Amino acid sequence: MSATPSQQTADVSAGNKESRLREYLYTQAVEGNGEVYFKSKFIADDVDLSPKEIGALMCKLTDTVTEIEIEKWSYTSATTWRVRTTN
């Protein structure tokens, strides 16, 4: 059974969002001397995603990326994420 065109478009779109966020996080961590802290609502415009989308993708990226380490750091009015390079 193959995916319908709308499912394929959704998969590609989700992949683009994930890769866009991953690249942004890696770049920010490298520029931050290997580590950066942020809240989704403050980077949403930079990656053209909603804070909710970022939160969902962060959980997914935590388990799948190898070039950065993602950790929920704290929760004060919104989750603060810690991102470190692994190299």
Beta strands, then each sheet from edge to edge (+ up, - down):
strand 1: 35-39
strand 2: 68-75
strand 3: 79-85
sheet 1: 1+ 3- 2+
end
